[in-house]
Amino acid sequence: MGAPDREEYGPRTRPLPFERGTDGPRVVLVGVDGTRTSERAGWYAAGLARRQGAALVVVFVSSTSGLSALVPGMDAGAVQRTHDELADELRRECRRGAEELGVPLTFLCRRGDAYAELCAAADEFQADMVVVGASEQAGHRLVGSVATRLVRTGRWPVVVVP
């Protein structure tokens, strides 16, 4: 069965009416995937949320299921176990960070295309900004990374952490 795809940690947010363009962000959304740059993005977003008194939404998107079908000999069960282990590790980090920083945090675990899932989560939570780590893959300079696609969408301020 597995863990729920949405968990909340830290203090509760006080309900405020949605209003874009106020003094600072009320909801900061960050995409994480276990890479060094996404870890830095996560801590940057957590610090920003703490300083601004904002809620933090952490989104982990697994998009490896299609990869296992394309690579001969790749064990889909091993891919799933790796996903589950990474999600559990990220959950523990989120819980610990929310408690230490006193930040209301929602952890989402989604499957699919990272760009589409981050956009959907940003809309769902009415994010005032999106934070992602810079891609470390060389091909993304030519094709475009998730960060580049988010910036081009133009619906939220996007911070790309190196």
C-alpha positions as YAML, in Angstrom:
chain: A
units: angstrom
residues:
- id: 1
  name: MET
  ca: [0.00, 0.00, 0.00]
- id: 2
  name: GLY
  ca: [2.61, 2.70, 0.73]
- id: 3
  name: ALA
  ca: [2.67, 6.07, 2.38]
- id: 4
  name: PRO
  ca: [0.07, 8.77, 1.75]
- id: 5
  name: ASP
  ca: [0.86, 11.21, -1.04]
- id: 6
  name: ARG
  ca: [0.26, 14.24, 1.22]
- id: 7
  name: GLU
  ca: [1.50, 14.84, 4.75]
- id: 8
  name: GLU
  ca: [1.61, 17.96, 6.90]
- id: 9
  name: TYR
  ca: [4.26, 18.84, 9.49]
- id: 10
  name: GLY
  ca: [5.11, 21.77, 11.74]
- id: 11
  name: PRO
  ca: [2.71, 24.41, 13.06]
- id: 12
  name: ARG
  ca: [-0.64, 25.04, 11.43]
- id: 13
  name: THR
  ca: [-1.03, 28.00, 9.12]
- id: 14
  name: ARG
  ca: [-3.50, 30.67, 9.99]
- id: 15
  name: PRO
  ca: [-6.08, 30.99, 7.22]
- id: 16
  name: LEU
  ca: [-5.66, 34.18, 5.22]
- id: 17
  name: PRO
  ca: [-7.55, 35.29, 2.13]
- id: 18
  name: PHE
  ca: [-5.67, 34.70, -1.11]
- id: 19
  name: GLU
  ca: [-4.15, 37.86, -2.49]
- id: 20
  name: ARG
  ca: [-1.34, 37.95, -5.03]
- id: 21
  name: GLY
  ca: [1.20, 40.73, -4.77]
- id: 22
  name: THR
  ca: [1.11, 41.32, -1.02]
- id: 23
  name: ASP
  ca: [4.15, 42.08, 1.13]
- id: 24
  name: GLY
  ca: [5.72, 38.68, 0.59]
- id: 25
  name: PRO
  ca: [4.93, 35.12, -0.34]
- id: 26
  name: ARG
  ca: [2.37, 33.29, 1.77]
- id: 27
  name: VAL
  ca: [2.96, 29.94, 0.09]
- id: 28
  name: VAL
  ca: [6.39, 28.87, -1.17]
- id: 29
  name: LEU
  ca: [6.45, 25.70, -3.28]
- id: 30
  name: VAL
  ca: [9.68, 23.79, -3.84]
- id: 31
  name: GLY
  ca: [10.37, 20.80, -6.08]
- id: 32
  name: VAL
  ca: [12.78, 18.19, -4.75]
- id: 33
  name: ASP
  ca: [14.15, 15.04, -6.34]
- id: 34
  name: GLY
  ca: [17.09, 13.99, -4.17]
- id: 35
  name: THR
  ca: [19.79, 15.79, -6.19]
- id: 36
  name: ARG
  ca: [22.28, 18.21, -4.63]
- id: 37
  name: THR
  ca: [20.70, 21.23, -6.29]
- id: 38
  name: SER
  ca: [17.19, 20.25, -5.20]
- id: 39
  name: GLU
  ca: [18.43, 19.80, -1.62]
- id: 40
  name: ARG
  ca: [19.87, 23.32, -1.72]
- id: 41
  name: ALA
  ca: [16.60, 24.57, -3.22]
- id: 42
  name: GLY
  ca: [14.68, 22.89, -0.40]
- id: 43
  name: TRP
  ca: [16.75, 24.57, 2.30]
- id: 44
  name: TYR
  ca: [16.59, 27.92, 0.51]
- id: 45
  name: ALA
  ca: [12.79, 27.66, 0.28]
- id: 46
  name: ALA
  ca: [12.53, 26.59, 3.94]
- id: 47
  name: GLY
  ca: [14.60, 29.57, 5.07]
- id: 48
  name: LEU
  ca: [12.56, 31.93, 2.91]
- id: 49
  name: ALA
  ca: [9.29, 30.51, 4.26]
- id: 50
  name: ARG
  ca: [10.56, 30.87, 7.84]
- id: 51
  name: ARG
  ca: [11.64, 34.49, 7.35]
- id: 52
  name: GLN
  ca: [8.42, 35.44, 5.54]
- id: 53
  name: GLY
  ca: [6.08, 33.54, 7.87]
- id: 54
  name: ALA
  ca: [4.89, 31.56, 4.83]
- id: 55
  name: ALA
  ca: [3.71, 28.00, 4.41]
- id: 56
  name: LEU
  ca: [6.06, 25.63, 2.59]
- id: 57
  name: VAL
  ca: [4.89, 23.01, 0.10]
- id: 58
  name: VAL
  ca: [7.53, 20.41, -0.79]
- id: 59
  name: VAL
  ca: [6.79, 18.38, -3.92]
- id: 60
  name: PHE
  ca: [8.66, 15.17, -4.76]
- id: 61
  name: VAL
  ca: [7.85, 13.94, -8.26]
- id: 62
  name: SER
  ca: [8.90, 10.49, -9.38]
- id: 63
  name: SER
  ca: [9.10, 10.21, -13.14]
- id: 64
  name: THR
  ca: [11.18, 7.05, -13.42]
- id: 65
  name: SER
  ca: [8.32, 4.58, -14.08]
- id: 66
  name: GLY
  ca: [8.45, 5.18, -17.84]
- id: 67
  name: LEU
  ca: [12.22, 4.81, -17.85]
- id: 68
  name: SER
  ca: [12.07, 1.25, -16.53]
- id: 69
  name: ALA
  ca: [9.93, 0.21, -19.52]
- id: 70
  name: LEU
  ca: [12.40, 1.71, -21.99]
- id: 71
  name: VAL
  ca: [15.63, 0.24, -20.63]
- id: 72
  name: PRO
  ca: [16.02, -3.50, -21.24]
- id: 73
  name: GLY
  ca: [16.83, -5.46, -18.10]
- id: 74
  name: MET
  ca: [15.81, -2.67, -15.71]
- id: 75
  name: ASP
  ca: [13.93, -4.11, -12.76]
- id: 76
  name: ALA
  ca: [10.71, -2.14, -12.21]
- id: 77
  name: GLY
  ca: [10.56, -3.42, -8.62]
- id: 78
  name: ALA
  ca: [14.03, -2.01, -7.92]
- id: 79
  name: VAL
  ca: [13.00, 1.34, -9.41]
- id: 80
  name: GLN
  ca: [9.90, 1.37, -7.17]
- id: 81
  name: ARG
  ca: [11.96, 0.49, -4.07]
- id: 82
  name: THR
  ca: [14.42, 3.29, -4.86]
- id: 83
  name: HIS
  ca: [11.53, 5.73, -5.27]
- id: 84
  name: ASP
  ca: [9.97, 4.62, -1.97]
- id: 85
  name: GLU
  ca: [13.28, 4.88, -0.10]
- id: 86
  name: LEU
  ca: [13.94, 8.37, -1.44]
- id: 87
  name: ALA
  ca: [10.38, 9.48, -0.63]
- id: 88
  name: ASP
  ca: [10.75, 8.15, 2.94]
- id: 89
  name: GLU
  ca: [14.07, 9.94, 3.36]
- id: 90
  name: LEU
  ca: [12.57, 13.21, 2.08]
- id: 91
  name: ARG
  ca: [9.57, 12.81, 4.41]
- id: 92
  name: ARG
  ca: [11.91, 12.45, 7.41]
- id: 93
  name: GLU
  ca: [13.91, 15.52, 6.34]
- id: 94
  name: CYS
  ca: [10.72, 17.54, 5.88]
- id: 95
  name: ARG
  ca: [9.34, 16.53, 9.27]
- id: 96
  name: ARG
  ca: [12.65, 17.37, 10.97]
- id: 97
  name: GLY
  ca: [13.03, 20.68, 9.11]
- id: 98
  name: ALA
  ca: [9.44, 21.77, 9.82]
- id: 99
  name: GLU
  ca: [9.90, 21.12, 13.53]
- id: 100
  name: GLU
  ca: [13.32, 22.80, 13.73]
- id: 101
  name: LEU
  ca: [12.32, 25.87, 11.74]
- id: 102
  name: GLY
  ca: [8.72, 26.12, 12.96]
- id: 103
  name: VAL
  ca: [7.44, 26.25, 9.38]
- id: 104
  name: PRO
  ca: [4.05, 24.86, 8.35]
- id: 105
  name: LEU
  ca: [5.00, 22.29, 5.72]
- id: 106
  name: THR
  ca: [3.03, 20.08, 3.37]
- id: 107
  name: PHE
  ca: [4.90, 17.20, 1.70]
- id: 108
  name: LEU
  ca: [3.47, 15.91, -1.58]
- id: 109
  name: CYS
  ca: [4.60, 12.75, -3.32]
- id: 110
  name: ARG
  ca: [3.49, 12.66, -6.95]
- id: 111
  name: ARG
  ca: [4.19, 10.56, -10.02]
- id: 112
  name: GLY
  ca: [4.48, 11.79, -13.57]
- id: 113
  name: ASP
  ca: [6.11, 14.63, -15.44]
- id: 114
  name: ALA
  ca: [7.93, 16.94, -12.99]
- id: 115
  name: TYR
  ca: [6.93, 20.11, -14.83]
- id: 116
  name: ALA
  ca: [3.23, 19.18, -15.03]
- id: 117
  name: GLU
  ca: [3.07, 18.04, -11.42]
- id: 118
  name: LEU
  ca: [4.83, 21.16, -10.09]
- id: 119
  name: CYS
  ca: [2.44, 23.37, -12.08]
- id: 120
  name: ALA
  ca: [-0.58, 21.43, -10.78]
- id: 121
  name: ALA
  ca: [0.64, 21.65, -7.17]
- id: 122
  name: ALA
  ca: [1.42, 25.38, -7.52]
- id: 123
  name: ASP
  ca: [-2.12, 25.97, -8.77]
- id: 124
  name: GLU
  ca: [-3.68, 23.70, -6.13]
- id: 125
  name: PHE
  ca: [-1.93, 25.49, -3.24]
- id: 126
  name: GLN
  ca: [-2.06, 28.95, -4.85]
- id: 127
  name: ALA
  ca: [1.72, 29.25, -4.58]
- id: 128
  name: ASP
  ca: [3.17, 32.74, -4.61]
- id: 129
  name: MET
  ca: [6.52, 31.45, -5.83]
- id: 130
  name: VAL
  ca: [8.17, 28.26, -7.02]
- id: 131
  name: VAL
  ca: [11.72, 27.24, -6.08]
- id: 132
  name: VAL
  ca: [13.67, 24.55, -7.94]
- id: 133
  name: GLY
  ca: [17.27, 23.45, -8.23]
- id: 134
  name: ALA
  ca: [19.19, 24.04, -11.43]
- id: 135
  name: SER
  ca: [19.44, 20.94, -13.61]
- id: 136
  name: GLU
  ca: [22.77, 19.17, -13.52]
- id: 137
  name: GLN
  ca: [22.12, 17.37, -16.81]
- id: 138
  name: ALA
  ca: [24.05, 18.68, -19.80]
- id: 139
  name: GLY
  ca: [21.25, 17.97, -22.30]
- id: 140
  name: HIS
  ca: [18.91, 20.35, -20.52]
- id: 141
  name: ARG
  ca: [20.91, 23.29, -21.82]
- id: 142
  name: LEU
  ca: [19.66, 22.41, -25.30]
- id: 143
  name: VAL
  ca: [16.22, 20.91, -24.68]
- id: 144
  name: GLY
  ca: [15.19, 22.91, -21.62]
- id: 145
  name: SER
  ca: [14.97, 21.99, -17.98]
- id: 146
  name: VAL
  ca: [11.99, 21.94, -15.64]
- id: 147
  name: ALA
  ca: [13.23, 25.30, -14.30]
- id: 148
  name: THR
  ca: [13.32, 26.83, -17.79]
- id: 149
  name: ARG
  ca: [9.83, 25.56, -18.55]
- id: 150
  name: LEU
  ca: [8.49, 26.96, -15.25]
- id: 151
  name: VAL
  ca: [10.02, 30.37, -15.97]
- id: 152
  name: ARG
  ca: [8.54, 30.38, -19.49]
- id: 153
  name: THR
  ca: [5.11, 29.51, -18.10]
- id: 154
  name: GLY
  ca: [5.12, 32.91, -16.39]
- id: 155
  name: ARG
  ca: [2.46, 32.16, -13.78]
- id: 156
  name: TRP
  ca: [4.65, 32.47, -10.67]
- id: 157
  name: PRO
  ca: [7.97, 33.99, -9.73]
- id: 158
  name: VAL
  ca: [10.51, 31.17, -10.07]
- id: 159
  name: VAL
  ca: [13.76, 30.97, -8.14]
- id: 160
  name: VAL
  ca: [16.38, 28.62, -9.58]
- id: 161
  name: VAL
  ca: [18.99, 27.62, -6.99]
- id: 162
  name: PRO
  ca: [22.39, 26.54, -8.36]
...
